[in-house]
Amino acid sequence: MLTRALDGLYRGAGALAGVFLVAIAVIVTAQIGARFVDASVPSSDEFAGFCLAATSFLGLAYAFRCGSHIRVTLFVQGARGRARQALLILALAIGAAMSVLFAWHTVVMVAQNYVRGEVTSGLVPLPLWLPQLGMAVGAVLFALAITEDLVRAVLGVPPVFAASEADPAAGDPHDAG
């Protein structure tokens, strides 16, 4: 049940990543159109960059759950039985530790910029925590996804990402109800 709820969060973040990707296309198209009439869209490069960061980070957890991240499985796939399970747990533990540490520092950075009232340095000043928020949310969701799969592996349950790796033609492993 918790996995289903988290899947909804990951899908929502993935959909939001798609929205920011469309926003990049709109911003770039607007800037191109503006150049045809000898005008410009203020801070368009900066806003496109913010959208790119949001797209990248908000899509991390969803991509992980779908088995879309590049993983080096040479040792895990070569091992059998308990050794394979131990290597999988080790890999997930390292990934979880790194992602939790990154998420923690990202959230702290966003909170500090909020408290300090920092603004962007472009032509259109924007509170700095706003564009950083997508990165922080994405990092937290990614850490949560890896940690959940680590717990599943420790309990002897296959990680969610493994379902899509077993049958890549199946698509999104979460579409089945």
PEQUI-V473850 format. One record per residue. RES is the residue in three letters. BURIAL is + if it has 9 or more other ideal C-beta (glycine too) atoms within 8 Angstrom, else -. Layout:
res->RES burial->BURIAL
res->RES burial->BURIAL
This chain:
res->MET burial->-
res->LEU burial->-
res->THR burial->-
res->ARG burial->-
res->ALA burial->-
res->LEU burial->+
res->ASP burial->+
res->GLY burial->-
res->LEU burial->+
res->TYR burial->+
res->ARG burial->+
res->GLY burial->-
res->ALA burial->+
res->GLY burial->+
res->ALA burial->-
res->LEU burial->+
res->ALA burial->+
res->GLY burial->+
res->VAL burial->-
res->PHE burial->+
res->LEU burial->+
res->VAL burial->-
res->ALA burial->+
res->ILE burial->+
res->ALA burial->-
res->VAL burial->-
res->ILE burial->+
res->VAL burial->+
res->THR burial->-
res->ALA burial->+
res->GLN burial->+
res->ILE burial->-
res->GLY burial->-
res->ALA burial->+
res->ARG burial->+
res->PHE burial->-
res->VAL burial->-
res->ASP burial->-
res->ALA burial->-
res->SER burial->-
res->VAL burial->+
res->PRO burial->-
res->SER burial->+
res->SER burial->+
res->ASP burial->-
res->GLU burial->+
res->PHE burial->+
res->ALA burial->+
res->GLY burial->-
res->PHE burial->+
res->CYS burial->+
res->LEU burial->+
res->ALA burial->+
res->ALA burial->+
res->THR burial->+
res->SER burial->+
res->PHE burial->+
res->LEU burial->+
res->GLY burial->+
res->LEU burial->+
res->ALA burial->+
res->TYR burial->+
res->ALA burial->+
res->PHE burial->+
res->ARG burial->+
res->CYS burial->+
res->GLY burial->+
res->SER burial->-
res->HIS burial->-
res->ILE burial->-
res->ARG burial->-
res->VAL burial->-
res->THR burial->-
res->LEU burial->-
res->PHE burial->-
res->VAL burial->+
res->GLN burial->-
res->GLY burial->-
res->ALA burial->+
res->ARG burial->-
res->GLY burial->-
res->ARG burial->-
res->ALA burial->-
res->ARG burial->+
res->GLN burial->+
res->ALA burial->+
res->LEU burial->+
res->LEU burial->+
res->ILE burial->+
res->LEU burial->-
res->ALA burial->+
res->LEU burial->+
res->ALA burial->+
res->ILE burial->-
res->GLY burial->+
res->ALA burial->+
res->ALA burial->-
res->MET burial->-
res->SER burial->+
res->VAL burial->+
res->LEU burial->-
res->PHE burial->+
res->ALA burial->+
res->TRP burial->-
res->HIS burial->-
res->THR burial->+
res->VAL burial->+
res->VAL burial->-
res->MET burial->+
res->VAL burial->+
res->ALA burial->+
res->GLN burial->-
res->ASN burial->+
res->TYR burial->+
res->VAL burial->-
res->ARG burial->-
res->GLY burial->-
res->GLU burial->-
res->VAL burial->-
res->THR burial->+
res->SER burial->-
res->GLY burial->+
res->LEU burial->-
res->VAL burial->+
res->PRO burial->-
res->LEU burial->+
res->PRO burial->+
res->LEU burial->+
res->TRP burial->+
res->LEU burial->-
res->PRO burial->+
res->GLN burial->+
res->LEU burial->+
res->GLY burial->+
res->MET burial->+
res->ALA burial->+
res->VAL burial->+
res->GLY burial->+
res->ALA burial->+
res->VAL burial->+
res->LEU burial->+
res->PHE burial->+
res->ALA burial->+
res->LEU burial->+
res->ALA burial->+
res->ILE burial->+
res->THR burial->+
res->GLU burial->+
res->ASP burial->+
res->LEU burial->+
res->VAL burial->-
res->ARG burial->+
res->ALA burial->+
res->VAL burial->-
res->LEU burial->-
res->GLY burial->-
res->VAL burial->-
res->PRO burial->-
res->PRO burial->+
res->VAL burial->+
res->PHE burial->+
res->ALA burial->+
res->ALA burial->+
res->SER burial->+
res->GLU burial->-
res->ALA burial->-
res->ASP burial->-
res->PRO burial->-
res->ALA burial->-
res->ALA burial->-
res->GLY burial->-
res->ASP burial->-
res->PRO burial->+
res->HIS burial->-
res->ASP burial->-
res->ALA burial->-
res->GLY burial->-
